[in-house]
């Protein structure tokens, strides 16, 4: 499916109106909790030290962070990795800790500064470069592994911070799926997380519509929602 056709589909919640309202109300709680945060946070994440300022999303703790667990399990030393929406830089740092070379990108300039600082703090600057940009705008070449922890809700973000968890009409998510194959090497993989606090059915619809195969790697529950980590691949071409 072409990029234009994928965009034309748009987003209509694949759930009842009551279920949609519940998820958008949850986004209000997430945003309100963030607005109360006044200071930067320092944390130890699988032995990696992170400092996260107020306007950058703090990583979910390791015991709930399915994507981080998947990155540690799935990354190979020989991989070239793209970490999309790097935020604090944690997924890029974990991938680099496995020996991979990583390009990390984020649209939030504060997240870019945060990720660069955390990469230096963990002495991984030789393996990780961090760019400011929207999705694939500044990306060149192809990758063995793409990591993406996308915004879960489809409401309009009110600021750069909220772009980490809200994506109006899932515009960025739709564009990611319609473009990602152009940046994957043969037999390349995508690691993503998603959950029932977003429109999970629409997420699965985008995967199928854009020709990817989905494998569930991990699953857990938190605050009444269920979350998943997936590995996405493209079907191998048939040999004639």
N, C-alpha and C positions, 0 to 999 in steps of 0.2 A: 504494500500500500504506500502511496506517495505521501510526502509530507503534507501537501495541500489537502488531500482527502482526509488524513488523520485529523487535521485541525478543524475541518468542517463538521466533524462529529459533535464537537463541543462536549459539555457535561450536563447531564440531567441526572440528579440523584437516583441511584438504583436501589431505592428503599422507600418506605412510607414517609409521609410528611412529618409524622411524629418522630420517627427515627432520625430524620435529617435535622429537625429542630434540636434534638438531644445532642447531636454531635456539634452543632454550631454553638450551643450553650456551653459545651465542654471547652470549646476554643476560647470563649469569654473567660472561663475560669483559669485556663492556662495563661492567658494574656494578663489577667488581673494579678495572678501570683507573681508573674515576672515584674510587673510594674512596682510591686512592693519591694523588690530586691534593690538594695542601695549600693552594695559593695561588690568588688570582684571576689571570685571564689578560687581557692587553691585546692587541688585534690590529687590524690595518688590513684592512677587508673592502670591496673595491671603492671604496677612498678614504674609507670611513666608519670612524671610530674607535669601537671597542667595548671596554668593560671588563666581564668576565664573572666573577662570584664562583664559589666552589667548588660551591655547591648549585644552580647553574643550568647547563643544557646549553650547552656551547660549540658554536657553529655549525660544521658541516662546512666545510672550507676551500673558497674560491671555485671552484677547479678541479674539485671534486667536488660542489658544492652545486647540484644541478639545479633545486631549487625557487627559489633565488635568481636563477638565470639566467632561469627562466620568468617570475618576477615582473618583472624588469627589461624583458623583452621584451613581456609581455602587458599590463602596467598602462597605462591611459590617463589623461591629465591630468584628464579629466572624471569619473573613477570615484569612487564611494564604496566603500571597502574595509573588510572585516572580516578581521583577522589572528587566527585562532583558535590558541590555545596559543603565544603570541608568544615566550616564552622570553626571550632576550637582547634581543628587539625588532628583530632584523635585517630580517625580511621587511617589517615595518611601516615601518621606516626607508627601505628600498629603494623601496617603493611610494610613500611620501611624497616621495621624491627625484624621482619622475616627475611630481609635481604633484597626486597624489591626496590626498583627505582620508581618514584611516584611524582606525578604532576597533580597538584591540588588546586581547586578553583572555587571562588565564592564571589557573589555579587555584592556582599556587604564589606565595605572597606575596613570596618572595625574587626570583622572576622578574619580578613586577610592579615592584618597586623597581628592579631592574636595567634593565628596559626603559625605565622613566621616565627614569632617569639617562642612558641611552644616547641617548634621544630629545633630551633637553636638550643633551647633549654635541655632538650633530650639528645643533643649532639648528633642530629641526623640531617644536617644541612647538605651534606654531600649526596644524599639520596632523595631529598624532597625539595621541589621548587613549588612555590605558592603564587598563584596568579589571581588578579582581580578581573572578573568577567562574568557574563551571564551565560550559563549553560556552556555550549561549545564554541561561543564566539571567538575566543582566543586560543582554542585548542587546535593543534596540528598533529598529524600522524595518527597511528592506530595503536591500540592497547590490548594486552592480554586479559586485563581485568579492569572493569569499571565498577566503582563503588558509589552508591547513591542512597542517601537517607532522605527521601523527599518530604515536603510538607504534606501533612495528612488531611487537613481540612481545605475546603474549596471557597472560603470567604476571602474578601479583599484584605490584604495586610495593611495595617495602619502605619507601619514604620519598617525600617530595615530589619529590626529584630524579628518582627512577626512574619517576615518573608521566610523564616526558617520553619514555620509551622502552618502557614496559611498561603494558599495559592489560588487566586481568584479564577473560578471556572476550570481549575486544574490546567491552566494554560501551559505552565512550565512542564508539568508532568506529561502532558500530551506531546509537547515539542520534544522532550527528552526521548520518548519512545519512538517517535517518528524519525529521529535523527541518529540515535545511538549506534545502529548497525554500521553506519559509515565510519565509525571510529573503533570498531572491533576487528582484531586480527582473526584469521581463520581459527576456529575452535575457541574464540574468546568467550569470556563469561561476564555476567553482570551480577553483582550482589546488591540486593535491595531489602529494605525493611518496610513493612506496612502493617496496619492493624484495623480493627473494627471501629476505632475512634475516628476513622475516615471512611470514605466510600470504597470499601474493600472489593465489592463486586465490580465497580467501575475500573478499579486498578487491574483486576484480573481480565476485564474486558479489553483494556488497552494492551496488555501483554499478548493476548490472543490475536487481536486485530492487527498488531504490528509484526506478527509472525514468530514470536518467541515461544520457546518451551519453558515451562516453569517447574522447578523442583523445590518443595518445602524442605528447608534445612533445620529450622528451629521454631519453637512455639512456646509462648508463656502468656500469663495473664497478670494484669495490674490495674487497679482502680476500676474494676468492672469491665475492662476491655481486653481483647485478645490480640496478641501481636505475633508477627511471623518474620522470619528471615528467609529469603528466597534466592536461589541461583537461577538465572535466566541464560539460556543459550539459543542459538539459531540452529535450525535443522541442517545437518550436513548435506551438501549437494549430492545428488545421486550420481553414481559413476556409470557411464554408458558402456 
